[in-house]
Amino acid sequence: MQMYGKEFFTQVPDNFFSIFSRNLKEIYVDLIFLIYQEYNKRIYTLSRDHVVDLFSEYLEGLGEQAWQVEEGEAAGETAKSAREQALQYLRRLVDTGWLNLEPEPDYTFRISIPDYTIVMLEAMNKIRTGYRVEFKGRILSIYQNLSGSEGFSYVALQQAYESTQELIDGLKSLNHSIKNYTEKLLEAKDVRAILSQIFDVYQTKILGEQYYRLKTSEHISKYRVGILKRTREWRSNRNELVRQAGIMVREKRVPDAATAENLIYEWIEYIDASLGQEMDRLLSEIDRRNARYARSAADRLRFKLHQGRGAGRHIYTVLAYLGQLAKESGEKTLAPGEITRSIALFPQVAVDNQSLRKPPVARQTHKPQPLQAASVSDEVRQKQLLQFGSRVAEEITVGQLNNYVDSILGERDICPIEQVPLNSRSQWVKLIYIILFSQSPVASYRLEGERSETIAIRDGAIEVPNLVIKRKGSKR
């Protein structure tokens, strides 16, 4: 078993996450995002004095009540001013590995950000802002990288691989996020909050126009054939693949040619698998979970709209009104006629004509009536018989198909499907019947191979199943 934790903490300090376990974790997050904003603005490292000024200005805006003693620090260690507190926070971030302190020849210090901190800050920023992968143009980008003039370049193939990876990761993240939004929907307290959760949050961040474009105008089916055709050309063009592997070695992307070839095959396999059935299954799963979210939203909204307005609430209002009448006019006073016509306010021991419950009625016996046969003229009858006869003549029986397969096999026992004659419409129809009748117990042949795989014929213009026709038993 691979030890991922050991590999991770060889790159990251052991106490890197300790700032999140302290009682001032929100302040630490704000401070490191201040550093991140400065990092995005500048091309040079940051002056320590500038960072301390940023921290001091932030702390002064919070007020002194925020400068509380951290867990594990004595009361005497509490800073007396915002600047002293800023220095303590900066020292803590340096000690935990979030920042590096670099001395300069003039005895000043600069602040730099390690590479792992930049990766962590980018991830935290995406979480904070609710970042979602842009699906617009992803499929088109993959297609253009593979089918362009530089399509037989490892750089174009790698870009197509990375775009495919980002697309699949984005769809997986979308699929896994639906549950969180469903839970937030169930926590909504009123109708306004439910509608805001549906239209402002879920519709915008989860199933916005980007995802619907991926299902409509930029659907994978528009580009799938071209993309998969190009990956097959990569596989079949061994010379070009070896040449691209050699370029990768010369450019020092990989140590040797074998590693380069394996990496290229890995990219091709990933694109093939991701844009094939996996993409269809993933989109179907997202649609299924989205439908469940829609049902939950409708049920929640219906419940909130009808809460306090159902029949129970109406009956409660009527009884409260009757109670008020009884208090004012006496309990023996007759109830108003409008109420007695709707609610029976008397003891009921037997079913009567005014009861809401009606006695069961005997089921009536069905009496079928004879149908009048319509007369058909001889001309219409003859025409229908001719049409039926032509359909029967075109049908292919298992016996006819066995004879056809025997003629194809000849003296052989096996024949790949790509070698079956496909020069006319009838031969294509017979190929379809060969596949359909292969499971029949009276068929004299069977099909072997992976049914999900295909093979290109006629210079890649047509794809047929990568199967082999094999004779059952010996030749008759």
C-alpha positions as CSV (number, residue, x, y, z in Angstrom):
1,M,0.0,0.0,0.0
2,Q,1.3,3.4,-1.0
3,M,2.0,5.8,1.9
4,Y,0.5,9.1,0.7
5,G,0.7,10.8,4.1
6,K,4.4,10.3,4.3
7,E,4.9,11.7,0.8
8,F,2.7,14.7,1.6
9,F,4.5,15.7,4.8
10,T,7.9,15.4,3.1
11,Q,6.7,18.5,1.1
12,V,4.7,20.3,3.8
13,P,5.9,21.1,7.4
14,D,4.4,18.9,10.1
15,N,2.8,21.9,11.9
16,F,1.5,23.5,8.7
17,F,-2.2,23.1,9.7
18,S,-1.8,24.0,13.3
19,I,-3.0,27.5,12.8
20,F,-6.4,26.2,12.0
21,S,-6.7,24.4,15.3
22,R,-6.3,27.6,17.3
23,N,-9.1,29.9,18.6
24,L,-8.0,32.7,16.2
25,K,-8.1,30.6,13.0
26,E,-10.4,33.1,11.2
27,I,-7.8,35.9,11.8
28,Y,-5.0,33.7,10.5
29,V,-7.1,32.9,7.3
30,D,-7.7,36.7,6.8
31,L,-4.0,37.4,7.2
32,I,-2.8,34.8,4.7
33,F,-5.4,36.0,2.2
34,L,-3.9,39.5,2.6
35,I,-0.6,38.0,1.7
36,Y,-2.2,36.2,-1.3
37,Q,-3.7,39.4,-2.6
38,E,-0.3,41.1,-2.5
39,Y,1.2,38.1,-4.2
40,N,-1.2,38.4,-7.1
41,K,-0.4,42.1,-7.5
42,R,3.4,42.0,-7.4
43,I,6.1,40.1,-9.3
44,Y,8.7,40.6,-6.5
45,T,8.9,39.2,-2.9
46,L,7.3,41.3,-0.2
47,S,9.0,43.5,2.3
48,R,8.6,42.4,5.9
49,D,7.8,46.0,7.0
50,H,5.1,46.2,4.3
51,V,3.5,42.9,5.5
52,V,3.6,44.1,9.2
53,D,1.9,47.3,8.1
54,L,-0.8,45.3,6.3
55,F,-1.4,43.1,9.4
56,S,-1.4,46.2,11.7
57,E,-4.0,48.0,9.6
58,Y,-6.2,44.9,9.6
59,L,-6.0,44.4,13.3
60,E,-6.7,48.0,14.1
61,G,-9.9,47.6,12.0
62,L,-11.0,44.7,14.1
63,G,-10.5,46.4,17.5
64,E,-8.7,45.4,20.6
65,Q,-11.3,42.8,21.6
66,A,-9.9,40.6,18.8
67,W,-6.4,40.6,20.2
68,Q,-7.1,37.8,22.7
69,V,-4.6,35.3,24.1
70,E,-4.2,32.3,21.8
71,E,-4.4,28.8,23.2
72,G,-1.1,27.7,24.6
73,E,0.2,31.3,25.3
74,A,0.5,32.9,28.7
75,A,-1.3,36.1,29.5
76,G,2.0,38.0,29.7
77,E,2.8,37.1,26.1
78,T,-0.2,39.1,24.8
79,A,0.9,42.0,22.6
80,K,0.4,45.6,23.8
81,S,-0.3,47.1,20.4
82,A,-1.6,46.2,16.9
83,R,1.9,46.2,15.5
84,E,3.3,43.9,18.2
85,Q,0.4,41.6,17.6
86,A,1.0,41.7,13.8
87,L,4.7,40.7,14.4
88,Q,3.5,37.8,16.6
89,Y,1.1,36.6,13.8
90,L,3.8,36.9,11.2
91,R,6.3,35.0,13.3
92,R,3.7,32.3,13.8
93,L,3.1,32.0,10.0
94,V,6.8,31.7,9.4
95,D,7.3,29.1,12.1
96,T,4.5,26.9,10.6
97,G,5.9,27.1,7.1
98,W,3.2,29.3,5.5
99,L,5.8,32.0,4.7
100,N,9.5,32.2,4.3
101,L,11.7,35.0,5.8
102,E,14.7,35.8,3.6
103,P,17.5,38.1,4.8
104,E,18.9,40.7,2.4
105,P,22.4,42.1,2.2
106,D,21.3,45.4,3.7
107,Y,20.1,43.5,6.8
108,T,16.4,43.8,5.9
109,F,14.1,40.9,5.4
110,R,11.8,39.9,2.6
111,I,8.7,37.6,2.7
112,S,8.3,34.9,0.1
113,I,5.6,32.3,-0.3
114,P,6.5,28.6,-0.7
115,D,5.1,26.8,-3.7
116,Y,3.0,24.4,-1.6
117,T,1.5,27.5,0.2
118,I,0.5,29.0,-3.2
119,V,-1.3,25.7,-4.2
120,M,-3.0,25.7,-0.8
121,L,-4.1,29.3,-1.1
122,E,-5.5,28.8,-4.6
123,A,-7.5,25.9,-3.3
124,M,-8.8,27.9,-0.3
125,N,-9.7,30.8,-2.6
126,K,-11.7,28.5,-4.8
127,I,-13.5,27.1,-1.8
128,R,-14.2,30.6,-0.4
129,T,-15.5,32.0,-3.7
130,G,-17.5,28.9,-4.7
131,Y,-15.4,28.4,-7.8
132,R,-16.9,26.1,-10.5
133,V,-15.1,24.7,-13.6
134,E,-16.0,26.5,-16.8
135,F,-17.6,23.9,-19.1
136,K,-18.0,26.3,-22.0
137,G,-15.7,25.4,-24.9
138,R,-14.0,22.5,-23.1
139,I,-15.2,19.8,-25.6
140,L,-14.4,22.1,-28.5
141,S,-11.0,22.7,-27.1
142,I,-10.2,19.0,-26.9
143,Y,-11.5,18.5,-30.4
144,Q,-9.4,21.3,-31.8
145,N,-6.2,20.2,-30.1
146,L,-6.5,16.7,-31.6
147,S,-7.8,17.6,-35.0
148,G,-5.8,20.8,-35.8
149,S,-2.7,21.0,-38.0
150,E,-0.6,20.2,-34.9
151,G,-2.8,17.3,-33.9
152,F,0.1,14.8,-34.2
153,S,2.1,16.6,-31.5
154,Y,2.6,15.4,-28.0
155,V,2.0,19.0,-26.8
156,A,-1.5,19.0,-28.5
157,L,-2.2,15.6,-27.1
158,Q,-1.2,16.6,-23.6
159,Q,-3.3,19.8,-23.8
160,A,-6.3,17.6,-24.9
161,Y,-5.6,15.3,-22.0
162,E,-5.4,18.1,-19.4
163,S,-8.6,19.7,-20.8
164,T,-10.3,16.3,-20.5
165,Q,-9.1,15.8,-17.0
166,E,-10.4,19.3,-16.0
167,L,-13.7,18.6,-17.6
168,I,-14.2,15.2,-15.9
169,D,-13.0,16.6,-12.5
170,G,-15.4,19.5,-12.8
171,L,-18.3,17.2,-13.6
172,K,-17.4,14.9,-10.7
173,S,-17.2,17.9,-8.4
174,L,-20.6,19.1,-9.7
175,N,-22.1,15.6,-9.1
176,H,-20.8,15.4,-5.5
177,S,-21.9,19.0,-4.7
178,I,-25.6,18.4,-5.3
179,K,-26.0,16.6,-2.0
180,N,-24.6,19.6,-0.1
181,Y,-27.1,22.0,-1.8
182,T,-29.9,19.5,-1.1
183,E,-29.1,19.6,2.7
184,K,-29.0,23.4,2.6
185,L,-32.4,23.4,0.9
186,L,-33.9,21.3,3.7
187,E,-32.5,23.7,6.2
188,A,-34.3,26.7,4.6
189,K,-36.9,28.1,7.0
190,D,-39.3,30.1,4.8
191,V,-40.5,30.3,1.2
192,R,-38.2,33.2,0.4
193,A,-35.1,31.3,1.6
194,I,-36.2,28.2,-0.4
195,L,-36.6,30.2,-3.7
196,S,-33.3,32.0,-3.1
197,Q,-31.6,28.6,-2.6
198,I,-33.1,27.2,-5.8
199,F,-32.6,30.2,-8.2
200,D,-29.8,32.3,-6.7
201,V,-27.5,29.6,-5.4
202,Y,-28.3,26.2,-7.0
203,Q,-29.3,27.3,-10.5
204,T,-26.4,29.8,-10.7
205,K,-23.6,27.8,-9.2
206,I,-24.6,24.2,-10.0
207,L,-26.8,24.0,-13.1
208,G,-26.2,27.3,-14.8
209,E,-26.1,27.9,-18.5
210,Q,-22.7,26.3,-18.7
211,Y,-23.9,22.8,-17.8
212,Y,-27.0,23.1,-20.0
213,R,-24.8,24.2,-22.9
214,L,-22.8,21.0,-22.4
215,K,-26.0,19.1,-22.7
216,T,-27.3,21.0,-25.8
217,S,-25.2,23.1,-28.2
218,E,-21.8,21.7,-27.0
219,H,-23.0,18.2,-26.4
220,I,-20.2,15.5,-26.5
221,S,-22.0,13.7,-29.3
222,K,-21.1,16.5,-31.7
223,Y,-17.4,15.9,-31.3
224,R,-17.0,12.4,-29.9
225,V,-16.6,10.6,-33.3
226,G,-13.9,13.1,-34.4
227,I,-12.0,12.9,-31.0
228,L,-12.1,9.1,-30.8
229,K,-11.1,8.8,-34.5
230,R,-8.0,10.9,-33.8
231,T,-7.0,8.8,-30.7
232,R,-7.3,5.7,-32.9
233,E,-5.0,7.3,-35.4
234,W,-2.5,7.9,-32.7
235,R,-2.6,4.3,-31.7
236,S,-2.3,3.0,-35.2
237,N,0.5,5.4,-36.3
238,R,3.3,3.7,-34.5
239,N,6.1,5.6,-36.3
240,E,4.7,9.0,-35.4
241,L,4.1,7.9,-31.8
242,V,7.8,6.8,-31.5
243,R,8.9,10.1,-33.1
244,Q,6.9,12.2,-30.6
245,A,8.4,10.1,-27.7
246,G,11.8,10.9,-29.0
247,I,11.0,14.6,-29.0
248,M,9.9,14.3,-25.4
249,V,13.2,12.7,-24.4
250,R,15.2,15.4,-26.3
251,E,13.3,18.1,-24.6
252,K,13.9,16.4,-21.3
253,R,10.3,16.0,-20.5
254,V,10.9,12.3,-19.6
255,P,14.1,10.3,-18.9
256,D,13.8,7.7,-21.6
257,A,11.7,6.7,-24.7
258,A,9.8,3.8,-22.9
259,T,8.5,6.2,-20.3
260,A,7.5,8.7,-23.0
261,E,5.6,6.0,-25.0
262,N,3.8,4.8,-21.8
263,L,2.8,8.4,-21.0
264,I,1.4,9.0,-24.5
265,Y,-0.6,5.8,-24.3
266,E,-1.8,6.8,-20.9
267,W,-3.1,10.1,-22.3
268,I,-4.8,8.4,-25.2
269,E,-6.5,5.8,-23.0
270,Y,-7.7,8.4,-20.6
271,I,-9.3,10.5,-23.4
272,D,-10.8,7.4,-24.9
273,A,-12.3,6.2,-21.6
274,S,-13.5,9.6,-20.4
275,L,-15.2,10.8,-23.5
276,G,-16.8,7.5,-24.2
277,Q,-19.3,5.7,-21.9
278,E,-17.9,7.3,-18.8
279,M,-19.0,10.7,-19.9
280,D,-22.5,9.4,-20.6
281,R,-22.8,7.7,-17.3
282,L,-21.5,10.8,-15.4
283,L,-24.0,13.1,-17.2
284,S,-26.8,10.6,-16.5
285,E,-25.9,10.5,-12.8
286,I,-25.9,14.3,-12.6
287,D,-29.3,14.4,-14.3
288,R,-30.6,11.8,-11.8
289,R,-29.3,13.6,-8.8
290,N,-30.6,16.9,-10.2
291,A,-34.1,15.4,-10.6
292,R,-34.0,14.3,-7.0
293,Y,-33.0,17.8,-5.9
294,A,-35.8,19.2,-8.0
295,R,-38.3,16.9,-6.3
296,S,-37.0,17.8,-2.8
297,A,-37.2,21.5,-3.7
298,A,-40.8,21.1,-4.9
299,D,-41.8,19.1,-1.9
300,R,-40.2,21.6,0.5
301,L,-41.8,24.5,-1.2
302,R,-45.2,22.8,-1.3
303,F,-44.9,22.0,2.4
304,K,-44.0,25.6,3.3
305,L,-46.8,27.0,1.1
306,H,-49.5,24.7,2.6
307,Q,-48.2,24.9,6.2
308,G,-50.9,26.3,8.3
309,R,-53.3,26.5,5.4
310,G,-54.5,22.9,5.1
311,A,-57.8,21.3,6.2
312,G,-56.6,21.0,9.8
313,R,-56.1,24.7,10.0
314,H,-59.5,25.4,8.5
315,I,-61.2,23.1,11.0
316,Y,-59.3,24.7,13.8
317,T,-60.6,28.2,12.7
318,V,-64.1,26.9,12.5
319,L,-64.0,25.3,16.0
320,A,-62.5,28.5,17.5
321,Y,-65.4,30.5,16.0
322,L,-67.9,28.0,17.4
323,G,-66.3,28.2,20.7
324,Q,-66.6,32.0,20.7
325,L,-70.3,31.7,19.7
326,A,-70.9,29.2,22.6
327,K,-69.3,31.6,25.0
328,E,-71.4,34.5,23.8
329,S,-74.8,32.8,23.1
330,G,-74.7,29.6,25.2
331,E,-73.8,26.0,24.4
332,K,-77.4,25.0,23.4
333,T,-77.5,27.5,20.5
334,L,-77.7,25.9,17.1
335,A,-74.6,26.3,14.9
336,P,-74.9,28.5,11.8
337,G,-76.3,26.7,8.8
338,E,-73.2,27.4,6.7
339,I,-71.1,25.4,9.1
340,T,-73.5,22.5,9.6
341,R,-73.7,21.9,5.9
342,S,-69.9,21.4,5.7
343,I,-69.2,19.7,9.0
344,A,-71.4,17.2,10.8
345,L,-71.4,18.2,14.4
346,F,-73.6,15.5,15.8
347,P,-73.0,12.0,17.1
348,Q,-73.0,9.5,14.3
349,V,-73.5,5.8,14.9
350,A,-74.8,4.7,11.5
351,V,-74.3,5.6,7.9
352,D,-77.0,7.9,6.5
353,N,-77.5,10.1,3.4
354,Q,-75.7,13.1,4.9
355,S,-72.6,11.1,5.9
356,L,-69.3,11.9,4.1
357,R,-68.7,8.1,4.0
358,K,-70.9,6.4,1.5
359,P,-71.8,2.7,1.8
360,P,-70.1,0.4,-0.8
361,V,-72.0,-0.1,-4.1
362,A,-72.1,-3.5,-5.8
363,R,-70.0,-3.7,-8.8
364,Q,-71.9,-3.8,-12.1
365,T,-71.5,-6.8,-14.3
366,H,-69.9,-6.0,-17.6
367,K,-72.0,-7.1,-20.6
368,P,-69.9,-7.1,-23.8
369,Q,-71.7,-6.1,-27.0
370,P,-70.9,-7.8,-30.4
371,L,-68.8,-5.7,-32.8
372,Q,-69.8,-5.2,-36.3
373,A,-67.3,-6.6,-38.8
374,A,-66.2,-4.1,-41.4
375,S,-66.2,-5.4,-45.0
376,V,-62.9,-5.2,-46.9
377,S,-62.9,-5.0,-50.7
378,D,-61.0,-7.6,-52.7
379,E,-58.7,-4.8,-54.0
380,V,-57.6,-3.7,-50.5
381,R,-57.3,-7.3,-49.3
382,Q,-55.0,-8.2,-52.2
383,K,-52.9,-5.1,-51.6
384,Q,-52.4,-6.0,-47.9
385,L,-51.5,-9.6,-48.8
386,L,-48.9,-8.4,-51.2
387,Q,-47.4,-6.1,-48.6
388,F,-47.4,-8.9,-46.1
389,G,-45.8,-11.3,-48.6
390,S,-43.0,-8.8,-49.4
391,R,-42.2,-8.3,-45.7
392,V,-42.1,-12.1,-45.2
393,A,-39.8,-12.4,-48.2
394,E,-37.3,-9.9,-46.7
395,E,-37.2,-11.6,-43.3
396,I,-34.1,-13.6,-42.6
397,T,-34.4,-16.9,-40.6
398,V,-31.7,-18.4,-38.5
399,G,-31.3,-21.2,-41.0
400,Q,-30.7,-18.7,-43.8
401,L,-28.2,-16.9,-41.7
402,N,-26.3,-20.1,-40.8
403,N,-25.9,-20.8,-44.6
404,Y,-24.7,-17.2,-45.1
405,V,-22.1,-17.5,-42.3
406,D,-20.9,-20.9,-43.7
407,S,-20.3,-19.3,-47.1
408,I,-18.3,-16.5,-45.4
409,L,-16.2,-18.9,-43.3
410,G,-15.6,-21.4,-46.1
411,E,-12.9,-23.8,-44.8
412,R,-12.0,-21.5,-41.9
413,D,-13.4,-21.8,-38.4
414,I,-13.0,-18.1,-37.5
415,C,-13.4,-14.8,-39.3
416,P,-13.1,-11.2,-37.9
417,I,-16.1,-9.1,-38.5
418,E,-14.1,-6.5,-40.4
419,Q,-13.4,-9.1,-43.1
420,V,-17.1,-9.8,-43.7
421,P,-18.3,-8.4,-47.1
422,L,-20.1,-5.1,-46.7
423,N,-20.6,-3.9,-50.3
424,S,-24.4,-3.7,-50.4
425,R,-27.4,-2.9,-48.2
426,S,-28.4,-6.5,-47.9
427,Q,-24.9,-7.4,-46.6
428,W,-25.1,-4.7,-43.9
429,V,-28.5,-6.0,-42.9
430,K,-27.2,-9.6,-42.7
431,L,-24.3,-8.3,-40.5
432,I,-26.8,-6.9,-38.1
433,Y,-28.7,-10.2,-38.0
434,I,-25.4,-12.0,-37.4
435,I,-24.9,-10.0,-34.3
436,L,-28.5,-10.3,-33.1
437,F,-28.8,-14.1,-33.7
438,S,-25.4,-14.9,-32.2
439,Q,-27.1,-15.8,-28.9
440,S,-29.6,-18.1,-30.5
441,P,-29.2,-21.8,-29.5
442,V,-29.8,-23.0,-33.1
443,A,-27.1,-20.6,-34.5
444,S,-24.2,-22.5,-36.0
445,Y,-21.7,-19.8,-34.9
446,R,-20.9,-17.6,-31.9
447,L,-19.2,-14.2,-31.5
448,E,-16.1,-13.7,-29.3
449,G,-14.4,-10.6,-28.1
450,E,-15.3,-7.4,-26.2
451,R,-18.6,-6.0,-27.4
452,S,-17.8,-2.5,-26.2
453,E,-14.7,-2.3,-28.5
454,T,-14.9,-1.2,-32.1
455,I,-12.5,-1.2,-35.0
456,A,-12.3,1.1,-38.0
457,I,-12.6,0.0,-41.6
458,R,-12.4,1.8,-44.9
459,D,-9.7,4.2,-43.8
460,G,-11.5,5.0,-40.6
461,A,-14.7,6.0,-42.2
462,I,-16.8,3.2,-40.6
463,E,-16.6,1.5,-37.3
464,V,-17.7,-2.1,-36.6
465,P,-17.6,-4.2,-33.4
466,N,-14.2,-5.7,-32.8
467,L,-15.6,-9.3,-32.7
468,V,-14.7,-12.6,-34.3
469,I,-17.2,-15.0,-35.8
470,K,-16.4,-18.5,-34.7
471,R,-18.0,-21.7,-36.0
472,K,-19.6,-24.0,-33.4
473,G,-18.2,-27.5,-33.7
474,S,-16.8,-28.8,-37.0
475,K,-17.8,-27.9,-40.6
476,R,-20.9,-29.6,-41.8
